[in-house]
Amino acid sequence: MKRRREQARRGPEGAALEVTVERILPGGVGLAHAEGRTVLVGLSAPGDRLRVRVERERGKTLLASLVEVLEPSPARVEPPCPYFGRCGGCDFQQLSYGAQLEAKAEIIRDCLRRVGRLDPPAEIRVTPSPAEWRYRSRARWQHDARRGALGYYERGSHRVCDVAECPVAAPAVQSRLTHLRESLRAGTLPEDLHEFEAVEGDGGVALRPPLAPADDAEQQRVIGGERYRFDAGCFFQINHALLEPLVRAGLGDAAGGRALDLYCGVGLFTLPLARRFAQVTGVEGHPAAATYAWRNLTEAGLTNATVETSAVGDWLTARAGALPPVDFLLLDPPRTGAEPEALSAIISLRPARVSYVSCDPATLARDLHALTAEGGYRIASLEAFDMFPQTHHVETVVHLASAN
Ligand SMILES: C[S@@+](CC[C@H](N)C(=O)[O-])C[C@H]1O[C@@H](n2cnc3c(N)ncnc32)[C@H](O)[C@@H]1O
């Protein structure tokens, strides 16, 4: 009794609780309830009975960490990575692959309902990744010269987790990490380089900043018959085995006169759109990516498409009322979603059909709310792709049609 009173005075931080995880929420954390409070606990599985430690109080919610699995959920598996739990890279290795896919469908459903205030489709299919491991063709590594550490940030911190083997990195990317670590041990890795970005293509792995002449080489990948060139500095999707179905889903059966491809990167969707539409415009804010998009179109002989280097919101706002009618608009924004002015401009432009490709169900749902409530669109189809196995992240493609 006395201990409880003291605990109440100090606040709940540090308290031990026993909870049962009900389901996985957006962000990948498990939802539980104890002592009339909502408890969120990471690295858990639905159905787990856990002993947890309260780390922080946020309003009425307790954020807790896992101390002990008292009774494992049938969905729980042994995470194979020795860094799991400490490394900030993966947060779903404790779930069987089937449970990961179910949790991702549930996350999308939850975001549509709670953030988008929309009725989710009766069934949400998440296409599995052909490879559950060794699928990542892109990686960002942190270097702490003082501690001699090279790897990913630790969970919820900017301390570097020293990682020798990453089981989700593609073999060539892992091999580049191993070489970098050899330089670190040999004392030849420059101390003032704190971050490296690696990307794999058909010709090997490019590294930014480069350490050897081969690191600077641009890479290329052929997807759905189109050749895309890129380098480590610009965005290119990480799970190449799923790109053909993703592009197919993004385009659907769209074809016609004029298409816009917003946040187009190096042109993943712009090239196939240019094969189906008379006139295509891609808009991309990163100058190097936009230059690659131009090059990729030119090398494919696609002269009916242009690429504008600009923030999408600025580009659309500057052309308000002046753009010709658009038959099909595809947008694939970063995790933060579309800029508010981009959404307003899309709503004013009234393209006949919209395809929204998203790597964040919460910002997708937020933007879908605007497009449906203010723009008069309805969800015509929704499907998802497991581009990021072993993490809570998921790619979603939503087609919108005019509700009238
Ligand atoms: C998720 S990626 C999609 C790229 C491309 N559609 C693909 O699948 O390869 C988002 C892209 O948007 C670009 N970007 C981010 N913010 C932007 C903005 N405000 N305006 C234009 N492009 C932006 C990034 O540089 C990146 O290339």
The ligand as an ORCA input file, in Angstrom:
! r2SCAN-3c Opt
* xyz 0 1
  C       8.572      8.194    -52.065
  S       9.640      8.955    -53.208
  C       8.882      8.459    -54.720
  C       9.721      8.600    -55.951
  C       9.261      7.819    -57.155
  N       7.851      7.970    -57.410
  C       9.631      6.367    -57.011
  O       8.764      5.552    -56.678
  O      10.798      6.025    -57.224
  C       9.260     10.633    -53.001
  C      10.019     11.582    -53.897
  O       9.534     12.895    -53.647
  C      10.625     13.811    -53.654
  N      10.151     14.940    -52.842
  C      10.097     15.073    -51.494
  N       9.449     16.205    -51.152
  C       9.074     16.804    -52.313
  C       8.353     17.989    -52.639
  N       7.861     18.766    -51.689
  N       8.152     18.283    -53.931
  C       8.640     17.487    -54.907
  N       9.308     16.339    -54.678
  C       9.532     16.010    -53.398
  C      11.793     13.038    -53.101
  O      13.011     13.599    -53.558
  C      11.524     11.645    -53.693
  O      12.168     11.492    -54.931
*
